[in-house]
Each structure stands twice: as structure tokens, then as C-alpha cells.
């Protein structure tokens, strides 16, 4: 079964530590085909996305500094 990631959210605490990752997926082909949606939640120790979140922070900081 094919699927796509439609949204990934990272929730932080007040100390900028990751509390959890929330990932939404669906099986849509993009043609209003009645897709089934699912939400997955992972604690940082269950799924290590630290490299991705660090790259995202770097990219956003760079873009902000260019404004």
C-alpha cells in the first residue's frame, strides 16, 4: 500500500527539548479518492529525528537572517 506523509509536527517543552513527534499519513493519490488518514505519535527515544529537526532549525534561522 502506498502512502504519503502529510504533516510532521515537533512539540517542545519550555527548555527547547523535544516532547514528541506527531506524524500524519494518508493513502491518498491526490485525486479526492476518500483517503484514509492516520496520526502517529512518537517520543524522542522511540524515533530519532534529531538530525532532521536540527537541519530544519538551521534552515529557518538562515532564511530569517536573510530577510
N, C-alpha and C positions, 0 to 999 in steps of 0.2 A: 504494500500500500504506500503510495506516495503521500507526502505531507510537506507542509511548509511552516517555518517559524514566522508568526505574525507579529510578535511583540516580546521583548525581553526587558524586564524591569529589575533594577537592583535597589533594594531598600537598605539604608544605612542607619546606624544609631547616631547619637549625638557626638560620638568620638570618631566619626567617619569610618567605622568598621562595618563590614557587610553583615546584615542580619540574615537576609535570604535573597535568593533569585527567584523571580516568578517568570515563567516562560509560557506563552500562549502558542498553541499549534492548531492547525486545521488541515483538513484533507481536501480543500477546495482546489479546483483547477482554475479558478478566477472567472468562471462563467455563470455566476449565480446558480450554482448547482446544488444548493441545500447542504452546504458543508457541515461537517461535524467538528465542533470546537472543543478543545481541552485546555486546561490550565495545569501546569506542573510547578511545584514549589520545591526548592532545594535549599538546604542550609549550606554554608560555605564548605563545611567538611564533607558534604555529600557530592558536591560538584565544584571543582576549582575553575573559576572563570577570572581569577586574579589578573592574568595576562591581558585578557580582553578588557576588563574594567580599567586597568592601568593605561592601556593604549587609548581607550575612549577618553579618559581624563586628559591625557596629553594632547590629543587632537582638539578637544574642545578648548583647552587653555590656549593652544596655538591660534585657533580661529578667533578667540576672544581678543587676543593681543593684536591681531591684525586689523581689528575694527577701528 
